[in-house]
Amino acid sequence: MRQTLSSSFVIPLFLCIFFFFVSISTSHGLTATNDSLIRKTCKKCAQSDPNLSYNFCVTSLQAAPHSHYANDLRQLGKISITLLGRNVTNTRSHIKELLKNQKKMDPFVRSCLHDCFDLYSDAIPTTKQALQDYKAKHYDDANIDVSSVMDATTTCEDGFKEKEGLVSPLTKRNNDAFMLSAISLSIINMIRLNGDSI
């Protein structure tokens, strides 16, 4: 007795394989396009702000889950502000843990950490407001909000510098938040000047 594959089985199998390969090739095309958008955007951001690292910008935006679906500068701007918000929230939690877990801490360091905790606590609703302003195309307001967050990171870091020889336990986190702010500000300014195109 010979077995034959029924056409009711072969056709759906063929269609599944076909759509699988189409989806793979389409997703790679989008990823390449989005990677190009990220690189072009970061190149312009780094050119406009000497404090901003091109590599940090690319790495940060590529790591964001939704960046692979961003088709224009406006979507990348939204992603950059969202990244900033996550960073600020995470840094606030980190400061809280430092204050909780280190009972025998230099009083000056503890005071600085409390100041930073307050600054980052205020920065959380500010980044949420920045995202709302950005979505509503109130770019001047979003610029002010993000600038405020950027100032908070600098103020936090500068507090530790008031005591000679003291090393801030938040330097990397403050620098990251500063650069994420710089990315957001650069994108906001590009959109204000050029619209959604780079």
MDTraj code that builds the backbone (N, CA, C; nanometers):
import mdtraj as md
import numpy as np

residues = "MET ARG GLN THR LEU SER SER SER PHE VAL ILE PRO LEU PHE LEU CYS ILE PHE PHE PHE PHE VAL SER ILE SER THR SER HIS GLY LEU THR ALA THR ASN ASP SER LEU ILE ARG LYS THR CYS LYS LYS CYS ALA GLN SER ASP PRO ASN LEU SER TYR ASN PHE CYS VAL THR SER LEU GLN ALA ALA PRO HIS SER HIS TYR ALA ASN ASP LEU ARG GLN LEU GLY LYS ILE SER ILE THR LEU LEU GLY ARG ASN VAL THR ASN THR ARG SER HIS ILE LYS GLU LEU LEU LYS ASN GLN LYS LYS MET ASP PRO PHE VAL ARG SER CYS LEU HIS ASP CYS PHE ASP LEU TYR SER ASP ALA ILE PRO THR THR LYS GLN ALA LEU GLN ASP TYR LYS ALA LYS HIS TYR ASP ASP ALA ASN ILE ASP VAL SER SER VAL MET ASP ALA THR THR THR CYS GLU ASP GLY PHE LYS GLU LYS GLU GLY LEU VAL SER PRO LEU THR LYS ARG ASN ASN ASP ALA PHE MET LEU SER ALA ILE SER LEU SER ILE ILE ASN MET ILE ARG LEU ASN GLY ASP SER ILE".split()
xyz = np.array([
    [0.0842, -0.1177, 0.0000],
    [0.0000, 0.0000, 0.0000],
    [0.0889, 0.1243, 0.0000],
    [0.0694, 0.2111, -0.0938],
    [0.1482, 0.3342, -0.1056],
    [0.0839, 0.4473, -0.0298],
    [0.1697, 0.5211, 0.0400],
    [0.1172, 0.6389, 0.1094],
    [0.1465, 0.7624, 0.0272],
    [0.0494, 0.8475, 0.0161],
    [0.0690, 0.9736, -0.0544],
    [0.0321, 1.0874, 0.0388],
    [0.1002, 1.1940, 0.0207],
    [0.0679, 1.3123, 0.1004],
    [-0.0555, 1.3773, 0.0415],
    [-0.1503, 1.4010, 0.1225],
    [-0.2721, 1.4642, 0.0722],
    [-0.2471, 1.6119, 0.0457],
    [-0.3149, 1.6633, -0.0521],
    [-0.2980, 1.8047, -0.0863],
    [-0.3458, 1.8947, 0.0266],
    [-0.4352, 1.8442, 0.1098],
    [-0.4815, 1.9263, 0.2225],
    [-0.3721, 1.9458, 0.3267],
    [-0.2696, 1.8596, 0.3235],
    [-0.1573, 1.8739, 0.4162],
    [-0.0422, 1.9507, 0.3518],
    [-0.0158, 1.9262, 0.2258],
    [0.0988, 1.9850, 0.1557],
    [0.0810, 2.1362, 0.1368],
    [-0.0355, 2.1784, 0.0964],
    [-0.0567, 2.3210, 0.0698],
    [-0.0408, 2.4054, 0.1967],
    [-0.1033, 2.3699, 0.3097],
    [-0.0809, 2.4508, 0.4303],
    [0.0643, 2.4498, 0.4761],
    [0.1315, 2.3340, 0.4600],
    [0.2722, 2.3262, 0.4976],
    [0.3555, 2.4209, 0.4101],
    [0.3294, 2.4191, 0.2806],
    [0.3999, 2.5078, 0.1884],
    [0.3764, 2.6546, 0.2259],
    [0.2516, 2.6899, 0.2535],
    [0.2192, 2.8283, 0.2893],
    [0.2886, 2.8702, 0.4183],
    [0.2944, 2.7806, 0.5159],
    [0.3640, 2.8127, 0.6420],
    [0.5115, 2.8410, 0.6168],
    [0.5744, 2.7544, 0.5379],
    [0.7169, 2.7737, 0.5080],
    [0.7377, 2.9037, 0.4304],
    [0.6525, 2.9299, 0.3317],
    [0.6624, 3.0516, 0.2521],
    [0.6518, 3.1757, 0.3415],
    [0.5487, 3.1827, 0.4266],
    [0.5302, 3.3001, 0.5118],
    [0.6396, 3.3134, 0.6165],
    [0.6949, 3.2010, 0.6587],
    [0.8065, 3.2061, 0.7524],
    [0.9257, 3.2781, 0.6891],
    [0.9593, 3.2388, 0.5657],
    [1.0734, 3.3020, 0.4995],
    [1.0457, 3.4471, 0.4610],
    [0.9235, 3.4771, 0.4253],
    [0.8873, 3.6158, 0.3948],
    [0.9002, 3.7015, 0.5204],
    [0.8534, 3.6491, 0.6329],
    [0.8611, 3.7283, 0.7571],
    [1.0052, 3.7482, 0.8012],
    [1.0898, 3.6486, 0.7817],
    [1.2313, 3.6629, 0.8171],
    [1.2971, 3.7688, 0.7302],
    [1.2744, 3.7620, 0.5988],
    [1.3385, 3.8594, 0.5104],
    [1.2845, 3.9991, 0.5346],
    [1.1565, 4.0133, 0.5659],
    [1.0984, 4.1442, 0.5933],
    [1.1536, 4.2016, 0.7225],
    [1.1636, 4.1183, 0.8251],
    [1.2121, 4.1703, 0.9531],
    [1.3573, 4.2128, 0.9436],
    [1.4379, 4.1403, 0.8632],
    [1.5775, 4.1821, 0.8474],
    [1.5866, 4.3148, 0.7740],
    [1.5002, 4.3379, 0.6776],
    [1.4986, 4.4650, 0.6057],
    [1.4639, 4.5794, 0.6985],
    [1.3642, 4.5601, 0.7840],
    [1.3256, 4.6646, 0.8786],
    [1.4371, 4.6919, 0.9777],
    [1.5013, 4.5856, 1.0236],
    [1.6086, 4.6036, 1.1204],
    [1.7241, 4.6827, 1.0590],
    [1.7583, 4.6517, 0.9365],
    [1.8665, 4.7250, 0.8709],
    [1.8289, 4.8713, 0.8528],
    [1.7039, 4.8978, 0.8143],
    [1.6574, 5.0351, 0.7976],
    [1.6596, 5.1086, 0.9305],
    [1.6119, 5.0431, 1.0348],
    [1.6065, 5.1067, 1.1657],
    [1.7458, 5.1270, 1.2224],
    [1.8351, 5.0322, 1.1965],
    [1.9723, 5.0477, 1.2415],
    [2.0352, 5.1689, 1.1734],
    [2.0053, 5.1865, 1.0463],
    [2.0557, 5.3022, 0.9727],
    [1.9994, 5.4317, 1.0311],
    [1.8700, 5.4311, 1.0640],
    [1.8073, 5.5488, 1.1255],
    [1.8740, 5.5817, 1.2589],
    [1.8986, 5.4798, 1.3391],
    [1.9637, 5.5006, 1.4693],
    [2.1033, 5.5583, 1.4499],
    [2.1798, 5.4999, 1.3594],
    [2.3177, 5.5468, 1.3370],
    [2.3213, 5.6906, 1.2840],
    [2.2344, 5.7218, 1.1883],
    [2.2297, 5.8589, 1.1359],
    [2.1897, 5.9579, 1.2451],
    [2.0905, 5.9202, 1.3248],
    [2.0443, 6.0069, 1.4326],
    [2.1555, 6.0291, 1.5334],
    [2.2216, 5.9219, 1.5741],
    [2.3288, 5.9340, 1.6735],
    [2.4473, 6.0136, 1.6202],
    [2.4742, 6.0005, 1.4919],
    [2.5828, 6.0785, 1.4320],
    [2.5521, 6.2277, 1.4436],
    [2.4277, 6.2645, 1.4114],
    [2.3890, 6.4056, 1.4223],
    [2.3866, 6.4519, 1.5678],
    [2.3392, 6.3650, 1.6573],
    [2.3359, 6.4003, 1.8003],
    [2.4773, 6.4265, 1.8516],
    [2.5698, 6.3354, 1.8191],
    [2.7077, 6.3489, 1.8663],
    [2.7763, 6.4711, 1.8048],
    [2.7414, 6.5052, 1.6809],
    [2.7992, 6.6235, 1.6167],
    [2.7488, 6.7513, 1.6823],
    [2.6242, 6.7498, 1.7288],
    [2.5668, 6.8712, 1.7867],
    [2.5997, 6.8875, 1.9350],
    [2.6453, 6.7805, 2.0003],
    [2.6762, 6.7877, 2.1433],
    [2.8073, 6.7150, 2.1707],
    [2.9151, 6.7892, 2.1997],
    [3.0456, 6.7259, 2.2214],
    [3.0503, 6.6366, 2.3466],
    [2.9527, 6.6509, 2.4362],
    [2.9493, 6.5679, 2.5566],
    [2.8841, 6.4324, 2.5316],
    [2.8304, 6.4133, 2.4132],
    [2.7561, 6.2919, 2.3832],
    [2.8402, 6.1956, 2.3009],
    [2.8495, 6.0741, 2.3488],
    [2.9238, 5.9694, 2.2794],
    [2.8352, 5.9032, 2.1740],
    [2.8855, 5.8972, 2.0515],
    [2.8147, 5.8309, 1.9425],
    [2.7868, 5.6847, 1.9792],
    [2.8883, 5.6148, 2.0309],
    [2.8734, 5.4731, 2.0649],
    [2.7688, 5.4529, 2.1748],
    [2.7684, 5.5405, 2.2746],
    [2.6679, 5.5307, 2.3811],
    [2.5283, 5.5481, 2.3216],
    [2.5141, 5.6441, 2.2345],
    [2.3854, 5.6716, 2.1712],
    [2.3368, 5.5500, 2.0929],
    [2.4214, 5.4964, 2.0075],
    [2.3830, 5.3814, 1.9243],
    [2.3482, 5.2618, 2.0123],
    [2.4347, 5.2315, 2.1076],
    [2.4130, 5.1164, 2.1952],
    [2.2834, 5.1311, 2.2746],
    [2.2591, 5.2495, 2.3262],
    [2.1387, 5.2726, 2.4064],
    [2.0125, 5.2573, 2.3230],
    [2.0094, 5.3210, 2.2075],
    [1.8892, 5.3134, 2.1241],
    [1.8683, 5.1737, 2.0658],
    [1.9760, 5.1062, 2.0291],
    [1.9609, 4.9706, 1.9763],
    [1.9111, 4.8739, 2.0835],
    [1.9450, 4.8992, 2.2087],
    [1.9045, 4.8100, 2.3180],
    [1.7572, 4.8256, 2.3539],
    [1.6987, 4.9377, 2.3185],
    [1.5572, 4.9603, 2.3494],
    [1.4715, 4.8666, 2.2657],
    [1.3799, 4.7930, 2.3305],
    [1.3011, 4.6924, 2.2584],
    [1.2248, 4.7461, 2.1372],
    [1.1669, 4.8629, 2.1462],
    [1.0836, 4.9144, 2.0382],
    [1.1624, 4.9886, 1.9307],
    [1.2923, 5.0055, 1.9509],
    [1.3705, 5.0811, 1.8520],
    [1.3759, 5.0102, 1.7176],
    [1.3608, 4.8799, 1.7182],
    [1.3665, 4.8045, 1.5928],
    [1.2423, 4.8277, 1.5065],
    [1.1410, 4.8905, 1.5651],
    [1.0189, 4.9214, 1.4906],
    [1.0064, 5.0704, 1.4595],
    [1.1027, 5.1488, 1.5036],
    [1.0981, 5.2935, 1.4795],
    [1.1246, 5.3214, 1.3321],
    [1.0333, 5.3957, 1.2719],
    [1.0465, 5.4263, 1.1300],
    [1.0889, 5.5696, 1.1031],
    [1.0865, 5.6526, 1.2065],
    [1.1237, 5.7915, 1.1853],
    [1.1828, 5.8512, 1.3134],
    [1.2311, 5.9701, 1.2992],
    [1.2976, 6.0395, 1.4088],
    [1.2034, 6.0621, 1.5271],
    [1.0792, 6.0910, 1.4980],
    [0.9817, 6.1156, 1.6049],
    [0.9660, 5.9932, 1.6949],
    [0.9603, 5.8749, 1.6361],
    [0.9495, 5.7530, 1.7158],
    [1.0762, 5.7302, 1.7983],
    [1.1922, 5.7606, 1.7402],
    [1.3175, 5.7474, 1.8161],
    [1.3212, 5.8449, 1.9337],
    [1.2653, 5.9632, 1.9147],
    [1.2594, 6.0602, 2.0237],
    [1.1760, 6.0088, 2.1400],
    [1.0647, 5.9491, 2.1087],
    [0.9787, 5.8899, 2.2119],
    [1.0541, 5.7799, 2.2865],
    [1.1245, 5.6974, 2.2114],
    [1.2025, 5.5891, 2.2719],
    [1.3122, 5.6451, 2.3613],
    [1.3782, 5.7522, 2.3169],
    [1.4873, 5.8088, 2.3977],
    [1.4359, 5.8661, 2.5298],
    [1.3206, 5.9296, 2.5278],
    [1.2641, 5.9837, 2.6522],
    [1.2192, 5.8699, 2.7436],
    [1.1653, 5.7637, 2.6848],
    [1.1265, 5.6467, 2.7636],
    [1.2488, 5.5838, 2.8292],
    [1.3592, 5.5726, 2.7545],
    [1.4841, 5.5204, 2.8121],
    [1.5307, 5.6072, 2.9285],
    [1.5230, 5.7372, 2.9109],
    [1.5624, 5.8294, 3.0174],
    [1.4764, 5.8058, 3.1409],
    [1.3468, 5.7910, 3.1223],
    [1.2570, 5.7662, 3.2356],
    [1.2909, 5.6386, 3.3090],
    [1.3218, 5.5346, 3.2345],
    [1.3594, 5.4068, 3.2985],
    [1.4903, 5.4206, 3.3741],
    [1.5852, 5.4922, 3.3146],
    [1.7136, 5.5129, 3.3801],
    [1.6968, 5.5895, 3.5107],
    [1.6180, 5.6946, 3.5074],
    [1.5959, 5.7781, 3.6251],
    [1.5284, 5.6959, 3.7362],
    [1.4283, 5.6179, 3.6990],
    [1.3572, 5.5346, 3.7968],
    [1.4508, 5.4304, 3.8562],
    [1.5322, 5.3676, 3.7720],
    [1.6264, 5.2668, 3.8183],
    [1.7323, 5.3272, 3.9097],
    [1.7803, 5.4457, 3.8749],
    [1.8823, 5.5117, 3.9570],
    [1.8257, 5.5496, 4.0938],
    [1.7028, 5.5970, 4.0964],
    [1.6387, 5.6291, 4.2243],
    [1.6305, 5.5043, 4.3125],
    [1.5931, 5.3913, 4.2549],
    [1.5865, 5.2654, 4.3303],
    [1.7244, 5.2247, 4.3804],
    [1.8261, 5.2446, 4.2975],
    [1.9633, 5.2128, 4.3372],
    [2.0074, 5.2993, 4.4563],
    [1.9765, 5.4260, 4.4519],
    [2.0124, 5.5162, 4.5625],
    [1.9405, 5.4724, 4.6906],
    [1.8152, 5.4369, 4.6777],
    [1.7379, 5.3899, 4.7937],
    [1.8038, 5.2673, 4.8565],
    [1.8502, 5.1743, 4.7716],
    [1.9188, 5.0547, 4.8210],
    [2.0512, 5.0908, 4.8893],
    [2.1258, 5.1838, 4.8316],
    [2.2514, 5.2270, 4.8938],
    [2.2263, 5.2841, 5.0330],
    [2.1240, 5.3659, 5.0444],
    [2.0917, 5.4270, 5.1741],
    [2.0445, 5.3226, 5.2749],
    [1.9739, 5.2236, 5.2283],
    [1.9188, 5.1210, 5.3165],
    [2.0243, 5.0202, 5.3602],
    [2.1134, 4.9823, 5.2693],
    [2.2074, 4.8733, 5.2961],
    [2.3397, 4.9160, 5.3584],
    [2.3701, 5.0414, 5.3541],
    [2.4983, 5.0849, 5.4089],
    [2.4750, 5.1728, 5.5316],
    [2.4655, 5.1066, 5.6458],
    [2.4363, 5.1779, 5.7708],
    [2.5559, 5.2622, 5.8159],
    [2.6776, 5.2081, 5.8019],
    [2.7976, 5.2805, 5.8440],
    [2.8543, 5.3553, 5.7245],
    [2.7955, 5.4700, 5.6998],
    [2.8333, 5.5490, 5.5837],
    [2.8777, 5.6870, 5.6310],
    [2.9740, 5.7420, 5.5608],
    [3.0183, 5.8780, 5.5895],
    [2.8958, 5.9696, 5.5857],
    [2.8780, 6.0539, 5.6898],
    [2.7609, 6.1414, 5.6949],
    [2.7476, 6.2337, 5.5727],
    [2.8611, 6.2788, 5.5191],
    [2.8554, 6.3650, 5.4009],
    [2.8032, 6.2870, 5.2803],
    [2.8507, 6.1642, 5.2647],
    [2.8046, 6.0800, 5.1533],
    [2.6554, 6.0530, 5.1689],
    [2.6128, 6.0218, 5.2910],
    [2.4709, 5.9965, 5.3167],
    [2.3874, 6.1198, 5.2809],
    [2.4355, 6.2367, 5.3168],
    [2.3649, 6.3604, 5.2850],
    [2.3547, 6.3802, 5.1334],
    [2.4649, 6.3542, 5.0643],
    [2.4653, 6.3667, 4.9175],
    [2.3680, 6.2673, 4.8550],
    [2.3669, 6.1455, 4.9056],
    [2.2761, 6.0448, 4.8523],
    [2.1301, 6.0835, 4.8749],
    [2.1018, 6.1419, 4.9912],
    [1.9655, 6.1892, 5.0164],
    [1.9276, 6.2999, 4.9180],
    [2.0222, 6.3909, 4.8939],
    [1.9961, 6.4971, 4.7962],
    [1.9701, 6.4372, 4.6574],
    [2.0516, 6.3390, 4.6179],
    [2.0355, 6.2746, 4.4877],
    [1.9031, 6.1990, 4.4812],
    [1.8670, 6.1346, 4.5927],
    [1.7386, 6.0636, 4.5973],
    [1.6243, 6.1609, 4.5701],
    [1.6304, 6.2785, 4.6333],
    [1.5263, 6.3800, 4.6110],
    [1.5269, 6.4297, 4.4662],
    [1.6460, 6.4516, 4.4115],
    [1.6572, 6.4990, 4.2729],
    [1.6002, 6.3969, 4.1749],
    [1.6350, 6.2720, 4.1943],
    [1.5842, 6.1676, 4.1051],
    [1.4358, 6.1410, 4.1277],
    [1.3902, 6.1569, 4.2512],
    [1.2460, 6.1425, 4.2786],
    [1.1673, 6.2479, 4.2020],
    [1.2194, 6.3694, 4.1994],
    [1.1539, 6.4769, 4.1228],
    [1.1655, 6.4544, 3.9720],
    [1.2731, 6.3893, 3.9303],
    [1.2966, 6.3677, 3.7868],
    [1.1999, 6.2655, 3.7268],
    [1.1483, 6.1747, 3.8074],
    [1.0577, 6.0715, 3.7549],
    [0.9312, 6.1336, 3.6954],
    [0.8562, 6.2160, 3.7723],
    [0.7379, 6.2774, 3.7097],
    [0.7749, 6.3764, 3.5988],
    [0.8936, 6.4344, 3.6069],
    [0.9368, 6.5278, 3.5024],
    [0.9568, 6.4545, 3.3698],
    [1.0148, 6.3336, 3.3741],
    [1.0316, 6.2587, 3.2485],
    [0.8957, 6.2133, 3.1941],
    [0.8037, 6.1803, 3.2839],
    [0.6683, 6.1438, 3.2384],
    [0.6018, 6.2631, 3.1699],
    [0.6210, 6.3812, 3.2276],
    [0.5653, 6.5023, 3.1671],
    [0.6332, 6.5322, 3.0338],
    [0.7636, 6.5090, 3.0278],
    [0.8373, 6.5305, 2.9024],
    [0.7809, 6.4421, 2.7916],
    [0.7500, 6.3172, 2.8252],
    [0.6948, 6.2259, 2.7253],
    [0.5564, 6.2715, 2.6811],
    [0.4749, 6.3173, 2.7750],
    [0.3423, 6.3687, 2.7389],
    [0.3541, 6.4919, 2.6493],
    [0.4429, 6.5829, 2.6869],
    [0.4632, 6.7035, 2.6056],
    [0.5135, 6.6669, 2.4663],
    [0.6043, 6.5714, 2.4609],
    [0.6605, 6.5282, 2.3329],
    [0.5520, 6.4679, 2.2441],
    [0.4715, 6.3795, 2.3007],
    [0.3634, 6.3160, 2.2234],
    [0.2633, 6.4198, 2.1722],
    [0.2418, 6.5261, 2.2515],
    [0.1487, 6.6323, 2.2121],
    [0.2148, 6.7343, 2.1185],
    [0.3401, 6.7094, 2.0832],
    [0.4185, 6.7974, 1.9954],
    [0.4427, 6.9347, 2.0577],
    [0.4476, 6.9381, 2.1892],
    [0.4855, 7.0595, 2.2628],
    [0.6360, 7.0499, 2.2893],
    [0.7125, 7.0685, 2.1843],
    [0.8558, 7.0423, 2.1902],
    [0.9310, 7.1374, 2.2825],
    [0.8879, 7.2622, 2.2912],
    [0.9540, 7.3556, 2.3828],
    [0.9374, 7.3098, 2.5271],
    [0.8171, 7.2643, 2.5620],
    [0.7926, 7.2147, 2.6982],
    [0.8711, 7.0866, 2.7248],
    [0.8747, 6.9970, 2.6270],
    [0.9516, 6.8731, 2.6426],
    [1.0994, 6.9049, 2.6608],
    [1.1487, 7.0036, 2.5884],
    [1.2874, 7.0473, 2.6003],
    [1.3168, 7.0964, 2.7420],
    [1.2268, 7.1754, 2.7963],
    [1.2444, 7.2275, 2.9333],
    [1.2443, 7.1127, 3.0334],
    [1.1516, 7.0180, 3.0166],
    [1.1428, 6.9034, 3.1081],
    [1.2711, 6.8212, 3.1061],
    [1.3176, 6.7853, 2.9871],
    [1.4378, 6.7023, 2.9754],
    [1.5605, 6.7793, 3.0262],
    [1.5659, 6.9089, 2.9993],
    [1.6769, 6.9904, 3.0503],
    [1.6801, 6.9898, 3.2023],
    [1.5630, 6.9887, 3.2637],
    [1.5528, 6.9838, 3.4089],
    [1.6097, 6.8527, 3.4633],
    [1.5811, 6.7437, 3.3949],
    [1.6355, 6.6134, 3.4361],
    [1.7869, 6.6136, 3.4198],
    [1.8350, 6.6697, 3.3109],
    [1.9786, 6.6780, 3.2870],
    [2.0470, 6.7576, 3.3989],
    [1.9857, 6.8683, 3.4376],
    [2.0399, 6.9499, 3.5471],
    [2.0440, 6.8720, 3.6782],
    [1.9427, 6.7876, 3.7012],
    [1.9381, 6.7082, 3.8249],
    [2.0564, 6.6122, 3.8319],
    [2.0933, 6.5521, 3.7181],
    [2.2057, 6.4580, 3.7181],
    [2.3368, 6.5300, 3.7500],
    [2.3518, 6.6494, 3.6954],
    [2.4731, 6.7282, 3.7199],
    [2.4783, 6.7754, 3.8652],
    [2.3649, 6.8205, 3.9169],
    [2.3578, 6.8666, 4.0552],
    [2.3915, 6.7527, 4.1509],
    [2.3395, 6.6346, 4.1224],
    [2.3691, 6.5178, 4.2053],
    [2.5191, 6.4903, 4.2063],
    [2.5781, 6.4842, 4.0902],
    [2.7217, 6.4525, 4.0803],
    [2.8071, 6.5612, 4.1453],
    [2.7701, 6.6869, 4.1246],
    [2.8473, 6.7986, 4.1809],
    [2.8448, 6.7998, 4.3327],
    [2.7382, 6.7492, 4.3926],
    [2.7296, 6.7447, 4.5387],
    [2.8449, 6.6670, 4.6003],
    [2.8834, 6.5572, 4.5378],
    [2.9928, 6.4746, 4.5903],
    [3.1279, 6.5445, 4.5749],
    [3.1386, 6.6335, 4.4780],
    [3.2655, 6.7018, 4.4516],
    [3.2955, 6.8114, 4.5541],
    [3.1973, 6.8434, 4.6369],
    [3.2171, 6.9478, 4.7374],
    [3.3148, 6.9059, 4.8466],
    [3.3348, 6.7766, 4.8618],
    [3.4312, 6.7268, 4.9602],
    [3.5503, 6.6695, 4.8842],
    [3.6653, 6.7269, 4.9054],
    [3.7858, 6.6883, 4.8332],
    [3.8200, 6.5410, 4.8556],
    [3.8516, 6.4734, 4.7464],
    [3.8933, 6.3334, 4.7539],
    [3.7780, 6.2342, 4.7563],
    [3.6559, 6.2824, 4.7651],
    [3.5401, 6.1935, 4.7701],
    [3.5030, 6.1466, 4.6290],
    [3.4807, 6.0171, 4.6158],
    [3.4406, 5.9602, 4.4875],
    [3.2916, 5.9303, 4.4933],
    [3.2191, 5.9812, 4.3974],
    [3.0749, 5.9596, 4.3912],
    [3.0445, 5.8140, 4.3561],
    [2.9539, 5.7503, 4.4308],
    [2.9125, 5.6147, 4.3948],
    [2.8118, 5.6133, 4.2787],
    [2.7773, 5.7322, 4.2294],
    [2.6745, 5.7435, 4.1256],
    [2.7264, 5.7999, 3.9931],
    [2.8581, 5.8128, 3.9808],
    [2.9150, 5.8780, 3.8623],
    [2.8655, 5.8154, 3.7322],
    [2.8751, 5.6833, 3.7182],
    [2.8330, 5.6191, 3.5936],
    [2.6840, 5.6401, 3.5701],
    [2.6031, 5.6247, 3.6720],
    [2.4582, 5.6420, 3.6567],
    [2.4238, 5.7866, 3.6213],
    [2.4904, 5.8820, 3.6871],
    [2.4661, 6.0225, 3.6544],
    [2.5078, 6.0536, 3.5108],
    [2.6228, 5.9998, 3.4696],
    [2.6697, 6.0226, 3.3323],
    [2.5751, 5.9611, 3.2302],
    [2.5261, 5.8404, 3.2600],
    [2.4324, 5.7759, 3.1680],
    [2.3038, 5.8575, 3.1548],
    [2.2505, 5.9031, 3.2676],
    [2.1278, 5.9843, 3.2637],
    [2.1533, 6.1159, 3.1904],
    [2.2700, 6.1734, 3.2109],
    [2.3062, 6.2968, 3.1416],
    [2.3078, 6.2739, 2.9911],
    [2.3735, 6.1644, 2.9478],
    [2.3831, 6.1389, 2.8034],
    [2.2479, 6.0994, 2.7433],
    [2.1655, 6.0264, 2.8166],
    [2.0309, 5.9958, 2.7667],
    [1.9498, 6.1241, 2.7514],
    [1.9695, 6.2167, 2.8451],
    [1.9039, 6.3478, 2.8334],
    [1.9531, 6.4214, 2.7095],
    [2.0836, 6.4150, 2.6873],
    [2.1422, 6.4830, 2.5708],
    [2.0885, 6.4244, 2.4403],
    [2.0713, 6.2931, 2.4347],
    [2.0140, 6.2292, 2.3152],
    [1.8728, 6.2815, 2.2925],
    [1.7925, 6.2803, 2.3991],
    [1.6537, 6.3277, 2.3876],
    [1.6485, 6.4727, 2.3430],
    [1.7307, 6.5572, 2.4035],
    [1.7322, 6.6988, 2.3669],
    [1.7739, 6.7187, 2.2215],
    [1.8736, 6.6442, 2.1777],
    [1.9188, 6.6558, 2.0381],
    [1.8072, 6.6178, 1.9420],
    [1.7382, 6.5081, 1.9724],
    [1.6303, 6.4643, 1.8838],
    [1.5156, 6.5652, 1.8849],
    [1.4810, 6.6151, 2.0022],
    [1.3747, 6.7172, 2.0114],
    [1.4115, 6.8380, 1.9257],
    [1.5349, 6.8813, 1.9352],
    [1.5787, 6.9980, 1.8581],
    [1.5818, 6.9701, 1.7081],
    [1.6213, 6.8483, 1.6689],
    [1.6190, 6.8133, 1.5270],
    [1.4759, 6.8179, 1.4723],
    [1.3832, 6.7653, 1.5508],
    [1.2435, 6.7642, 1.5069],
    [1.1893, 6.9069, 1.4992],
    [1.2244, 6.9899, 1.5957],
    [1.1783, 7.1294, 1.5911],
    [1.2277, 7.1995, 1.4658],
    [1.3496, 7.1668, 1.4241],
    [1.4090, 7.2326, 1.3080],
    [1.3712, 7.1682, 1.1755],
    [1.3651, 7.0345, 1.1721],
    [1.3506, 6.9629, 1.0438],
    [1.2279, 6.8752, 1.0334],
    [1.1479, 6.8662, 1.1345],
    [1.0362, 6.7712, 1.1313],
    [1.0872, 6.6311, 1.1602],
    [1.0177, 6.5307, 1.1058],
    [1.0513, 6.3906, 1.1344],
    [1.1718, 6.3372, 1.0586],
    [1.2197, 6.4106, 0.9596],
    [1.3322, 6.3604, 0.8795],
    [1.4642, 6.4055, 0.9387],
    [1.5676, 6.3274, 0.9083],
    [1.7001, 6.3605, 0.9609],
    [1.7727, 6.4476, 0.8600],
])
top = md.Topology()
chain = top.add_chain()
for i, resn in enumerate(residues, 1):
    res = top.add_residue(resn, chain, resSeq=i)
    for name in ("N", "CA", "C"):
        top.add_atom(name, md.element.get_by_symbol(name[0]), res)
traj = md.Trajectory(xyz[None], top)
